Amino acid sequence: MNKYNFRTLIIFFLATSILFSFSWKVIAEDEKTNVYQQLNMFGEVYERVRREYVEEVSDKELIEAAIEGMLQSLDPHSSFMNEDTFKDMQVQTKGEFGGLGIEVSMEDGFVKVVSPIDDTPAFEAGVEAGDFIIEIDGESVYGMSLGDAVDKMRGKINTEITIKISRGELEPFDIVIVRDRIKVQSVRARREGNAAYLRITSFNEKTESGLIKNMDNLVKEIGADITGVILDLRNNPGGLLNQAIAVSDAFLERGEIVSTRGRKKKGSAKI
């Protein structure tokens, strides 16, 4: 290769490198500009809603609703808990709280029953998993936050509440429930032949101790003839991860129980 061709090749590579660097810079700047445009649009919408919505809305309500909407759009398991919601979650996972006795989520603007808790007012009144609560005491829940709906369903013990239920293709119907103190017995057990039957209705702070106590009683009752264990998790809405791990650990001798992996390696963990 002569000097002329070699020099031309170097110039070509330099020009290409500069061009690619410039292109990536333009793309990065375009992406940044696009983000700023989207944020500006959000700010404009936020200001207009705050100033002109038919009812006065607080800044806190708007910002929390925006965060909640952003997370709900990702997947069904992402949600935002403000201070009040977090306190409610802490109360529920302690295994005792006041209310109707249902685990709920928000779906399509309405309150969805994840699971009624056994032997609670809601369970005895016939509320079923998958039901949608569309009204509370005659007021539509559409547009309410989950926290607001839960607050309306909770109240003093021995007071009545009327909820309107939408269930499949049936016409919506009312159910009257008397509020009570809800004590969650998360583990129920019985003997099924020579097998131990254990139903875990939720994972709260008392699940591990309840499991060990009931399992010990069944082992003593059945004795050496025990053939196995039936672990019933139907309609279990979840709860504390450490309790779910403890239940798994009670039956497993070795191996990884659960792992979490994030985009970055330092966000990963194995248990």
N, C-alpha and C positions, 0 to 999 in steps of 0.2 A: 504494500500500500504506500503510495507516494505521500509527501508532506501535504499536498493540497487536499487529497481525499481524507487524510487523517484529521486535518484542521476542520474540514467540512463536517466530519462525523462528530467532533467535539462540540462544534457550534450547534449542531442539530440536537444533541443530548442536553446541552445547556438550555436551549430554547424550549425543549419539551418539558424539562424540569420546572422552568419558570412558569410555563403555561399551566402545568398541573398544580403548582403551588398557588397560582393566581385563581385557578378554578375552585380549588378546595376553600380558599379564602372567601371567594364570592358565595359559595354554597353555605359556608358557616355564617357569613353575614346575612344571607337571605333567611336562614333558619332563625337567627336571632331576631331579625326584623319581623318575621312572621310571628314569633312568640310575643314580641312587644305589641303587634297589631291585635293578637288575640286577647292579651291582657287589657289593652285599651278598650276593646269591645266589651269585655267583662265589666270594666269600670263604668262604661256608659250605661249598660243594662242595669247594673247595680244602682247607680244614681237615679235612673229614671224610675225604677221600682220603688226605691226608698222615698222619692218625692211625690210620685203620682199614683201609687197603688191605692185602690179604693179604701183600704184600711191602713192605719199607721202600723208599720212594721219596724221593729228595732234592728239596729245594725247587727247585734248578736244573732238574732234569728236568721237574718239573711245570710250572714257569713257561714253559720253552722249548716244551714240548708244547702248552700253551695258546696261545702266540703262533703256533706253527706251524699249529695247527688253525684259528685265526682267519683267517690269511692264505690257507690252502688253500681256505677256504669262499668266498673272493671270486672267484677264477678260476684256471684251471690254470697260469697263469704267475706267480702270486704265491707266494712261499715265504720262509721265514726261514732265514738262515744264521748259526749260532753261530760261535765262533772256530775250532773244529776244521773245520767244514764249509767255512768261508771259506778256510782254509789248503789244504784238499783241492782246492778250485776253483782256487786259484792254482797248485798243482802241475800240475793237469791242463791248464790253459791254457798252460803253458810248453812243452807238446809232448812231455813225457817223464814217465812215472810207473810205479810198480810195480802189478801186478794182473793181471786177466784179459783186459782189453781190451774193456770194454763201457761204454756210456753208459747210465745208469739214472735212473729217477725213481720216485716212490712213488705208487701208485694203488690204491684200494680196499683198503688195508692190506697190499698186497704190492709187491714190487720189480718194476717193469716195465722191460724192456729197450727203451730208445729206439733204440739202434743198436749193433751190434757193430762194432768197429774192424777194418778190413781187415788181414789177415795177423797176427792176434793169436791167442793160445790159444783164446779164446772163439769167434772167427770160424771157426777151423779145426775146432773141436769141434762146430760146427753150430748155435750159438746164433743166433736170428733176432730182428729188430726186432719188437716186439709180444709177445714171450714174457713170461710172468710167472714170476719166481723165487719159489717158495713155500716152499722149504726150503734151508738151507745146512748141509751136513754133518749132515743128519738133524734139524736144529732148525728149527721153523717160524719164518718171518720175520713172521708176522702179529702185529702189536702192536709190532714193532721200529720204531725211527726209521730213516730212510734212512741216516743217519750210522752207526748201529750195524750195519746190514746191510752197508754198504760196508766197514767195519772188519773184519768177519768174512770178507769175500771177499778182502781184501788179506792179504798175508803174505810169507814168505820165498820167494825165487825157487827154482824146482824142487820146490816142495811141492805136493801134490795137494789138491784141493777137490772135493767132490761137491755139485752143485746140482740140485734137483728143479724141472723145468720144466713149466708148464701152458701148452699151446698149442692154442687153439681148442677143438674138440670131442674132441681126442685125450686118451687117458688120460695123466695126469701121468707123466713119465719122468725118470730120472736121467742127468746128464751129468758125467763126470769130467774135470776140467781141471787141467793143471799150470801153476801160476803162473809168470810170466816178467816181465822188465822190458819195459814197453810204451813203444816209441818211436813216436810218432804222426807219420806222414808225411801231413800234411793235404791235400797236393795231389799228384795222380797225373795223368800226361799221356801221350798217345800220338797218333799220326797216324791219322786215319780218312779214307782217300782224300786229298783235298786240304783237308780240314778239320782244325783243331786240337781235340782232345778233352781237356777238363780236368775231372777229378772232384775236388771239394773235400769232404772227409769231415768236417771240423770247422773252426772258426775259432779257431785258437790263435795264439800269438806268432809262429809261423813261416809263417803262411798267405800273407801278402803277399809275402814274399821267395820262397817256393816258387812262387807264381803267376808272378811276374816271371821267375824263372829258367827255369821250364818253358815259358813262352810264348815267351821269347827263343829257346830251343833249337828249338821247333817252327817258328817263323818262319824261322829259318835253314835248317831241314831241308826245309820245303815251298817256301819262296821266294816268288816273285811270283805263283805259281799258287794261293796260299791262298784258299779260297772262304768261310771263316767259322770261327766258334768254337762248339763245343758245350760249355756249362758245365753239368756234372752235379752237382746238389745233393741228390740222393735220399738219404734217411736221414741227412742232416746234422742233428745235434742242436743246432747253434748254437754259441755261445761268446762271444768278445770282439766287442763292437759295433764298436770301431774297426777291427778286421780285416775285418769284413763291409763296412764303409764303404769301406775301401781297395780291396777287390776290386771293388766297384761303380764306384768312381772310376777304376779302371784301364780300364773299358770305356765310360764316359760322358764326353762332352765338356762338357756344361753341365747346369744344372738342379739342383733340390733332390734330394738322395739320401735323406735321412731327416729326419723331424721328430718332436719329442715335444711333446705338449700336456697341460698339467695343468689342474686346476680354476682355478688362478690364472695370470694371464698371465706373471708372472715365472718360472713353472715351465716355460715353453715354450722350445724351442730348435730351430733349423734347421741342418742341415749339408749 
